[in-house]
Amino acid sequence: MKKTKAELLKNQDEKYIVGTYKRSDLCLSEGSQAGVKDLEGNEYIDFSSGIGVNSFGFSDEGWVKAITDQACKLQHTSNLYYTEPAVKVARLLVEKSNMSKVFFANSGAEANECAIKTVRKYSNEKYGQHRNEIITLKNSFHGRTMTTITATGQEEYHQFFHPFSEGFFYVEPNNIAELERTISDNTCAIMIELIQGEGGVNSLDHVYVDTIVSICKEKDILLIVDEIQTGIGRTGTFFAFEQFNIQPDLVTVAKGLGGGLPVGAVIFNEKTENVLTFGDHGTTFGGNLIVCAGAAYILESLDEKMLAEINEKSEYIRKELLEMDEVEFVSGLGLMIGIKHKTKSAKEIAETCLQEGLIVLTAKEKVRLLPPLNISWEQLEQGLNILKKVLKG
């Protein structure tokens, strides 16, 4: 029997690509906004945005034009020269964060690596080499490089690759007493996600965050806020830290910033903006012109009107889900939503949704929704109807 296009592709994937991902059987081929087709022509509504990457869905016309126009001029130079797109994106990030300067990387993990190097250099120069310990939260996720996987507070990731990086300590989220016991004279930074995405779409308590900020200020400990998944409008404000009324020392962003192209960035405040100097850090592709052209389009398009619509759609989704007897609770902020079902597993729900034409994600025991920030009401309704059908079934 002749193999289908999808079967042929999967066979080629298994032959040529290292098997580090447990893929579903879905073979995607083309899409527009929140709609996408597979190789056989079947249509789906996407509530995943490529795990929060495709801020404006698939092949947004304005984004495509921005990167295409730039590709016709210059695709890459190097960081030895000045380029307009990088400066434009940096300026927009500084203005929207009310911070000072930006370093460009290629991913969230790389951005977190840069932030970690920065806090250690800051404390090394000011207090000596002994002050190098970083506290992160249990259930956190900060990347898969050797240092960021060590920073990740999940034991399942701390296997096979020994020795792991030194100087990381993990505390239970929202446990103030444990945090205070763990801080020492050697603590140089605290690194947090305000909503733990991979860890289950769990939000930190405002009192806990306020306590962290107070301790950091008192002891000159730097605060890193990892906004790889929560940043760039995902939670209904440009940055999630705005909803906690705090101002971090460093903020890391990636995913939705590029709209589909690889990018990462660290945003520094006045306290940390000059810590890294010539030769301390770098990357070949950071600030790439095409990537920055796309990022600039995302940042300029994500205005107050769109943020208001994100919150409106978020409230609608939550209302519809919380009216269902089958739903135990809903977590997250904005269009970063976690759903705990009373009886079904997240994996079971995600697999059934896919069969019905809806792409969703999982995060621990929850179904995770990360639809495009500009998803139309029509596509939102279509996807939500499928989800409700699966949750009830």
C-alpha positions as CSV (number, residue, x, y, z in Angstrom):
1,M,0.0,0.0,0.0
2,K,1.3,3.4,-1.0
3,K,2.3,5.5,2.0
4,T,0.7,8.9,2.7
5,K,2.6,12.2,2.7
6,A,2.4,12.2,6.5
7,E,3.8,8.7,6.8
8,L,6.7,9.4,4.4
9,L,7.5,12.6,6.4
10,K,7.5,10.8,9.7
11,N,9.8,8.1,8.4
12,Q,12.2,10.7,7.1
13,D,12.1,12.6,10.4
14,E,12.9,9.4,12.3
15,K,15.8,8.7,9.9
16,Y,17.5,12.1,9.9
17,I,16.5,14.0,13.1
18,V,17.7,13.1,16.6
19,G,14.7,11.8,18.6
20,T,14.7,14.4,21.5
21,Y,11.0,15.3,20.9
22,K,8.0,13.0,21.5
23,R,5.9,14.3,18.5
24,S,2.2,13.7,17.9
25,D,1.2,12.3,14.5
26,L,0.3,15.8,13.3
27,C,2.2,17.0,10.2
28,L,1.5,20.7,9.7
29,S,1.9,22.3,6.3
30,E,0.3,25.8,6.0
31,G,-1.8,28.2,8.0
32,S,-3.2,31.6,8.5
33,Q,-4.0,33.4,11.8
34,A,-5.2,30.7,14.2
35,G,-6.1,28.2,11.4
36,V,-3.7,25.5,10.1
37,K,-3.8,22.5,7.8
38,D,-1.9,19.2,7.9
39,L,-0.4,17.5,4.9
40,E,-3.7,15.7,4.1
41,G,-5.7,19.0,4.1
42,N,-7.4,18.5,7.5
43,E,-8.0,21.8,9.2
44,Y,-7.3,22.8,12.9
45,I,-7.7,25.7,15.2
46,D,-4.5,26.4,17.0
47,F,-4.6,27.3,20.7
48,S,-0.9,26.7,21.2
49,S,0.9,29.4,19.1
50,G,3.9,27.2,18.8
51,I,4.2,27.2,22.6
52,G,3.6,30.9,22.8
53,V,5.9,31.9,19.9
54,N,3.5,32.8,17.2
55,S,2.1,36.0,18.8
56,F,0.0,36.8,15.8
57,G,-0.7,33.3,14.6
58,F,0.5,31.8,11.3
59,S,1.9,33.9,8.5
60,D,0.5,37.3,9.7
61,E,0.6,39.6,6.6
62,G,2.2,42.5,8.4
63,W,4.9,40.4,10.0
64,V,5.6,38.6,6.7
65,K,6.0,41.9,5.0
66,A,8.3,43.3,7.7
67,I,10.8,40.4,7.6
68,T,10.6,40.1,3.8
69,D,11.3,43.8,3.3
70,Q,14.3,43.5,5.6
71,A,15.6,40.3,3.9
72,C,15.6,42.2,0.6
73,K,18.0,44.8,2.2
74,L,20.3,43.0,4.6
75,Q,19.8,39.6,6.3
76,H,22.8,39.7,8.6
77,T,25.9,41.7,9.3
78,S,27.5,41.1,12.7
79,N,27.6,42.7,16.1
80,L,30.7,44.6,15.0
81,Y,28.5,47.1,13.3
82,Y,25.5,49.2,14.0
83,T,22.1,48.3,12.6
84,E,18.7,50.1,12.7
85,P,16.4,47.1,13.4
86,A,18.3,46.1,16.6
87,V,18.3,49.6,17.9
88,K,14.6,50.0,17.2
89,V,13.6,46.8,19.0
90,A,15.9,47.7,22.0
91,R,14.4,51.2,22.2
92,L,10.8,49.7,22.2
93,L,11.7,47.2,24.9
94,V,13.2,49.8,27.1
95,E,10.3,52.2,26.7
96,K,7.7,49.5,27.4
97,S,9.5,48.1,30.4
98,N,10.7,51.4,31.8
99,M,14.2,49.9,32.1
100,S,17.5,50.9,30.6
101,K,19.3,48.6,28.1
102,V,19.0,45.4,26.1
103,F,21.2,42.5,25.2
104,F,20.0,40.3,22.2
105,A,20.3,36.5,22.2
106,N,18.7,33.8,20.2
107,S,16.4,32.0,22.7
108,G,15.0,32.1,26.2
109,A,17.7,29.8,27.5
110,E,20.4,32.1,26.1
111,A,18.7,35.1,27.6
112,N,18.6,33.4,31.0
113,E,22.3,32.4,30.7
114,C,23.2,36.1,30.1
115,A,21.1,37.2,33.1
116,I,22.9,34.6,35.3
117,K,26.3,35.7,34.2
118,T,25.3,39.3,34.9
119,V,24.1,38.8,38.5
120,R,27.2,36.8,39.3
121,K,29.6,39.4,37.9
122,Y,27.7,42.2,39.7
123,S,28.1,40.4,43.1
124,N,31.7,39.2,42.3
125,E,32.9,42.7,41.7
126,K,31.0,44.3,44.6
127,Y,31.2,41.6,47.3
128,G,33.8,38.9,46.2
129,Q,33.7,35.5,44.5
130,H,31.9,33.8,47.4
131,R,28.6,35.7,46.7
132,N,27.5,33.6,43.7
133,E,24.4,31.6,44.8
134,I,21.1,31.9,43.0
135,I,17.7,30.9,44.4
136,T,15.1,29.7,42.0
137,L,11.7,28.1,42.6
138,K,10.7,24.5,42.6
139,N,8.7,23.6,39.5
140,S,10.3,26.3,37.5
141,F,11.7,26.0,34.0
142,H,14.5,28.3,32.7
143,G,16.0,26.4,29.7
144,R,18.0,23.3,28.6
145,T,21.6,24.6,28.5
146,M,23.8,23.1,31.3
147,T,23.4,26.2,33.5
148,T,19.7,27.0,32.8
149,I,18.7,23.3,33.2
150,T,20.4,23.5,36.6
151,A,18.5,26.7,37.4
152,T,15.3,24.8,36.5
153,G,13.8,23.6,39.8
154,Q,12.6,20.2,38.6
155,E,14.5,17.1,39.6
156,E,13.5,15.2,36.5
157,Y,15.8,17.5,34.5
158,H,18.8,16.9,36.8
159,Q,19.8,13.5,35.5
160,F,22.4,12.0,33.1
161,F,24.4,15.2,32.6
162,H,26.5,15.4,35.7
163,P,28.3,17.4,37.0
164,F,25.7,20.2,36.9
165,S,26.5,23.8,37.5
166,E,27.1,24.8,41.1
167,G,25.4,27.5,43.2
168,F,21.7,27.0,42.7
169,F,19.2,26.5,45.5
170,Y,15.5,25.7,45.1
171,V,12.6,26.8,47.3
172,E,8.9,26.1,47.3
173,P,6.8,28.8,45.5
174,N,4.9,31.1,47.8
175,N,6.6,29.7,50.9
176,I,8.1,32.8,52.5
177,A,9.6,31.0,55.5
178,E,11.6,28.6,53.3
179,L,12.8,31.5,51.2
180,E,14.1,33.4,54.2
181,R,15.8,30.3,55.5
182,T,17.6,29.7,52.2
183,I,18.9,33.2,51.7
184,S,22.5,33.6,52.9
185,D,25.4,36.0,52.7
186,N,26.3,34.1,49.5
187,T,23.0,34.8,47.7
188,C,23.5,37.1,44.7
189,A,20.1,36.7,43.0
190,I,16.6,35.3,43.0
191,M,15.2,34.1,39.7
192,I,11.4,33.7,39.3
193,E,8.7,33.1,36.8
194,L,5.6,35.1,37.9
195,I,3.5,32.4,36.3
196,Q,5.2,29.0,35.9
197,G,4.3,27.9,32.4
198,E,5.9,24.5,31.9
199,G,5.4,23.9,35.6
200,G,1.6,23.9,35.4
201,V,0.5,27.5,34.7
202,N,0.8,28.4,38.4
203,S,0.8,32.0,39.5
204,L,2.9,33.4,42.4
205,D,1.1,35.1,45.3
206,H,1.4,38.9,45.3
207,V,2.4,38.9,49.0
208,Y,5.2,36.4,48.2
209,V,6.5,38.5,45.3
210,D,6.4,41.6,47.4
211,T,8.4,39.8,50.0
212,I,11.0,38.8,47.5
213,V,11.3,42.4,46.2
214,S,11.7,43.7,49.8
215,I,14.4,41.2,50.6
216,C,16.3,41.9,47.4
217,K,16.2,45.6,48.1
218,E,17.3,45.2,51.7
219,K,20.2,42.9,51.0
220,D,21.3,44.1,47.5
221,I,20.2,40.8,45.9
222,L,19.3,41.1,42.3
223,L,15.9,40.0,41.0
224,I,15.6,38.2,37.7
225,V,12.1,37.8,36.3
226,D,11.9,35.2,33.6
227,E,9.2,36.4,31.2
228,I,10.1,34.0,28.3
229,Q,6.5,32.8,28.2
230,T,4.6,35.5,30.1
231,G,6.1,38.5,28.3
232,I,5.1,40.4,25.2
233,G,1.4,40.8,26.0
234,R,0.7,37.1,26.8
235,T,-0.8,37.8,30.2
236,G,-2.8,40.9,29.2
237,T,-0.2,43.5,30.1
238,F,3.0,44.0,28.1
239,F,5.0,42.3,30.9
240,A,3.5,40.2,33.6
241,F,5.6,42.1,36.2
242,E,3.3,45.1,35.6
243,Q,0.4,43.2,37.2
244,F,2.6,42.6,40.3
245,N,3.6,46.3,40.6
246,I,7.3,45.5,40.7
247,Q,10.4,46.6,38.8
248,P,13.0,43.8,38.4
249,D,16.7,44.2,38.0
250,L,16.7,42.0,34.9
251,V,13.9,40.7,32.7
252,T,14.4,37.9,30.1
253,V,12.1,37.6,27.1
254,A,12.0,35.4,24.0
255,K,9.2,33.3,22.4
256,G,6.5,35.8,21.4
257,L,9.0,38.6,20.8
258,G,10.0,37.2,17.4
259,G,6.6,36.1,16.3
260,G,8.0,32.9,14.9
261,L,11.8,33.6,14.4
262,P,14.4,32.7,17.0
263,V,15.1,35.6,19.4
264,G,15.9,36.2,23.1
265,A,16.7,39.4,25.0
266,V,17.7,40.5,28.5
267,I,16.4,43.9,29.6
268,F,18.6,45.6,32.3
269,N,17.7,48.3,34.8
270,E,20.0,51.2,35.7
271,K,21.6,49.0,38.4
272,T,22.7,46.3,36.0
273,E,22.9,48.1,32.6
274,N,26.7,48.5,32.8
275,V,27.7,45.2,34.5
276,L,28.7,43.5,31.2
277,T,31.4,45.2,29.3
278,F,33.5,44.4,26.1
279,G,34.2,40.7,25.8
280,D,32.0,39.6,28.8
281,H,29.3,38.1,26.6
282,G,28.2,37.8,23.0
283,T,26.5,35.8,20.3
284,T,26.9,35.6,16.5
285,F,23.2,35.9,15.6
286,G,21.9,38.1,18.4
287,G,20.2,41.2,17.0
288,N,19.8,39.6,13.6
289,L,18.3,42.1,11.2
290,I,15.4,39.9,9.9
291,V,14.5,38.7,13.4
292,C,14.5,42.3,14.7
293,A,12.4,43.5,11.8
294,G,9.7,40.9,12.8
295,A,10.1,41.8,16.5
296,A,9.7,45.5,15.8
297,Y,6.4,44.8,14.0
298,I,5.2,42.7,16.9
299,L,6.1,45.4,19.5
300,E,4.6,48.2,17.5
301,S,1.4,46.3,16.8
302,L,0.8,45.3,20.4
303,D,-1.0,48.4,21.5
304,E,-3.4,49.2,24.3
305,K,-6.4,48.3,22.1
306,M,-5.0,44.8,21.5
307,L,-4.1,44.4,25.2
308,A,-7.7,45.3,26.1
309,E,-8.9,42.7,23.6
310,I,-6.6,40.0,25.1
311,N,-8.1,40.6,28.5
312,E,-11.6,40.6,27.1
313,K,-11.1,37.3,25.3
314,S,-9.4,35.9,28.5
315,E,-12.4,36.8,30.6
316,Y,-14.7,35.2,28.0
317,I,-12.8,31.9,27.9
318,R,-12.6,31.7,31.7
319,K,-16.3,32.4,32.1
320,E,-17.2,29.7,29.6
321,L,-14.9,27.2,31.3
322,L,-15.8,27.9,34.9
323,E,-19.5,27.4,34.0
324,M,-18.7,23.8,33.2
325,D,-19.2,21.2,36.0
326,E,-16.3,19.1,34.6
327,V,-13.7,21.9,35.2
328,E,-12.2,21.9,38.6
329,F,-10.4,25.3,38.3
330,V,-8.8,27.6,35.8
331,S,-5.3,29.3,36.4
332,G,-3.1,31.8,34.7
333,L,-3.5,35.3,33.3
334,G,-4.6,36.8,30.0
335,L,-4.2,34.3,27.1
336,M,-2.0,32.0,29.2
337,I,-4.6,29.7,30.7
338,G,-4.4,26.4,32.6
339,I,-7.4,24.1,33.0
340,K,-7.7,21.3,35.6
341,H,-10.4,18.7,34.7
342,K,-12.1,16.8,37.5
343,T,-11.6,13.4,36.0
344,K,-9.7,13.4,32.7
345,S,-6.0,13.7,32.4
346,A,-4.5,16.7,30.4
347,K,-2.9,14.3,28.0
348,E,-6.2,12.5,27.2
349,I,-7.9,15.9,26.7
350,A,-5.1,17.2,24.4
351,E,-5.2,14.0,22.3
352,T,-9.0,14.1,21.9
353,C,-8.9,17.8,21.0
354,L,-6.4,17.0,18.2
355,Q,-8.7,14.4,16.8
356,E,-11.6,16.9,16.9
357,G,-9.5,19.7,15.1
358,L,-8.1,21.7,18.0
359,I,-4.4,22.0,19.0
360,V,-3.9,22.6,22.8
361,L,-0.9,22.0,25.1
362,T,-0.4,20.4,28.4
363,A,1.5,21.5,31.5
364,K,1.8,18.9,34.3
365,E,-1.8,18.0,35.2
366,K,-3.4,20.8,33.3
367,V,-4.4,21.6,29.8
368,R,-2.6,24.7,28.7
369,L,-4.0,27.3,26.3
370,L,-1.8,29.8,24.5
371,P,-3.9,31.0,21.5
372,P,-2.6,33.8,19.2
373,L,-2.9,37.2,20.9
374,N,-4.9,38.5,17.9
375,I,-7.1,35.5,17.5
376,S,-10.4,36.4,15.9
377,W,-13.6,36.0,17.8
378,E,-14.8,33.6,15.2
379,Q,-11.8,31.3,15.5
380,L,-11.8,31.7,19.3
381,E,-15.5,30.5,19.3
382,Q,-14.7,27.6,17.0
383,G,-11.9,26.4,19.1
384,L,-13.7,26.9,22.4
385,N,-16.7,24.9,21.2
386,I,-14.4,22.0,20.4
387,L,-12.7,22.3,23.8
388,K,-16.0,22.3,25.7
389,K,-17.2,19.3,23.7
390,V,-14.1,17.4,24.7
391,L,-14.2,18.5,28.3
392,K,-17.8,17.4,28.6
393,G,-17.4,14.1,26.7
